[in-house]
Amino acid sequence: MNNCFDELKYRNSKIVCSGWCVPQTPGEPLKISVKGEDGAPVEVRTAMVSRADVGFAMFKDYKMDMYGYELEIPYLPQKKQTIRFQVDNGARESLEVEISPRALYWQHIKRTSLPGKMKRYLKAEDKKNFWVQDRFIEYDKKDREYGIWKEMTRPGKKELMAQRNKTFVENSLISIVVPVYRPKVEHLQQMVKSVLAQTYTNWELCLAYAGARTDETGKYLAQLEAANSKIKVKYLNENYGIAGNTNRAIELAAGGWIAFADQDDLLREDALYEYARAIHMTGADVYYCDEDKLDDETGVYFEPHFKPDFNPDLLCCNNYVCHMLMVRSILLRKVGVLNTGMDGAQDHDFVLRLSEHTSKIYHISKVLYSWRCHRESTALDPESKGYAYQAGKTAIENYYQRRGIPGTVEPMKLRGWYRTTFTLKEKPLVSILIPNKDHRMDLGRCIASLQKKSSYSNFEIIIIENNSEEEETFAFYEELKNQDPRIRVVNWQGTFNYAAINNFGASFAKGEYLLLLNNDTEIITEDAIESMLGYCMRPEVGVVGAKLFYEDNTIQHAGVLVGVSEAADHVFLHYGKEDPGYMGRAVVSQNLSAVTAACLMVKKADYEAVGGMEEEFTVAYNDVDFCLKIRDAGKLVVYDAFAEWYHYESKSRGYEETQEQKERFSREKQLLRKRWPKQMLGDPYYNKNLSLNHGYYSI
């Protein structure tokens, strides 16, 4: 039998794993059992999951989908357990896999790739990468899996026919503008063919060709223009660059909408239909969609980019919007055409300028555009157009200058990505709130790091004493106060309630800004507070969170997704410190729906305006709820990837182990779902094509 574990998580004293297991020949549904080290049966919760992709890959039959599973196995330290997969298909095929939960990694597991039945073994030394599924799945398998998904989600013939017969109230003419310069004629032909195949028919194709009418490309374009009145060609007497050539294509456009495409890329046959449908449904001014890449040599589609909804701070790190951008022609005339001094980043500069004139920017969560990769393309070789990265830096700097936001922009190691460091016009007082019950060593390390490492010194520290039982703790408080006049201690006398404790502490704060901080944290980057302040001081920003690491330098927090893992979950948990994550999202600052209160900065005025933290959330999800309240008030939440801290999580408080703790956790999870039902249906900073089972950005 072929088995694949897709995910492993520790949750509520259980090991939760999901994946699929398939026999050589189809038969009855899968039966799963677990036995302990002594051979005795172990109680296990089993849920069978439909996996049509597996059925198609193994048997070319989507209906053969009964071989997916999710298991919940007791976590037994120092004990080994064995999972047995069995199916009655005549041969009674079975497979046994031994796991070692003590170290929380799979040891010597038989790996099987879908098409090639390629075996791999995960060794103990790979355990640090175990949590990242992508680390031990072959790229060819990933590409094939995406290819299967792409085919499964592509509209069928009946749906395409229905689209051709559909009419909208606003049956707008869409002008697709394309600059053409030294193309491979075959690629250009394929692009044009993809436009001709569109199910939405009210379009025109406007091409500006910087080349001779008499060469191969010129002759092909002349034939196109003569054969189809919807195709317009402007022949240029010289090459004006990608921005200049595009602007001349725009001069041909008569449509109410301008869509931008490249000469060698492909549109899915329903791309314009989906854009026209979005116009009808939303009334926005700007649209963009998800995209993938097409390998020019093999014809394989790969690296799908499932984008978030409009994310202004991510846009200041990278042009994630990219293709296929479409804008109202009225707005384009107001904003101005592409900047000819920005070749290579002309689209990035254009989107930034658009965002200054409209907030009606809509994301279509479908892969409708394929970006061709060949030797000369930046899609494949990021070094091939180094000038583009300098232009991107300039585009972001100009954006900040126009908005009156002082700061510096620097390129990152990840080409095409940038870091912004905001200049603080003033240095306001920051009130750092640290709840504590005993745990003198944790608290001492946290405060010492602030005193010795932080380059920002205008802060006060408010220790919120919470029913400590050791006399040494109170003596330690006195010692801290005597050593540093910025330290105060206030006494919370109620039972433990994280939300109420922070609300209590905030009432004593003298600072204009609050920094909620766990006592088991330690600052890493000396400018972490300045970096967070740079974002938080912007009027449109309400909350700023930091990047937190476990002691082994793997990620503990890089933001929170809402609606994932039944309520909310951290992204990129246990990824390596330098791992860029999905599309660089782990290493760049961006807007997210929530961040953890283990290290959270907020204006005191905003904290009070939304009523602080909801005290119904005594332990869990109070920070998620708080961030959603801030967003509901019209403010942004920012994950600052460059404010780095250690978080020695759960040293102060263990996992939910008692029945009472489990019930409380479940109650608070359900409360969050009840309070924010719409948000549970889809996080705008995630993507509906990605899994809701975890925060690892898998389809």
Secondary structure, DSSP 8 states (H G I E B T S, - for coil): -EEEEEEEEEETTEEEEEEEEE-SS--S--EEEEE-TTS-B---EEEEE--HHHHHHHHS-TT--TTEEEEEEE--TT--EEEEEE--SSS--EEEEEEBTTTTB--S--EE-TTT--EE---GGGHHHHT-GGGGS-HHHHHHHHHHHHHHHS--HHHHHHHHT---SS---EEEEEEESS--HHHHHHHHHHHHT-S---EEEEEEE-S-TTSHHHHHHHHHHHH-TTEEEEE-SS--HHHHHHHHHHTT--SSEEEE--TT-EE-TTHHHHHHHHHHHH--SEEEEEEEEEETTT--EEEEE---S--HHHHTT-----SS-EEEHHHHHHH-S--GGGTTSHHHHHHHHHHTT-S-EEEEEEEEEEEEE-TT-TTT-TTTTTHHHHHHHHHHHHHHHHHT--EEEEE-SSTT-EEEEE--SS---EEEEEEESS-HHHHHHHHHHHHHT-S---EEEEEEEE----HHHHHHHHHHHHH-TTEEEEEE-SS--HHHHHHHHHTT--SSEEEEE-TTEEE-STTHHHHHHHHHTSTTEEEEEEEEE-TTSBEEES-EEESSTTSEEESSTT-BTT---GGGTTTS-EE-SB--TTEEEEEHHHHHHTTSS-TT-SSSSHHHHHHHHHHHTT-EEEEEEEEEEEE-TTSSS----SHHHHHHHHHHHHHHHHH-HHHHT--TTS-TTS-SS-SS---
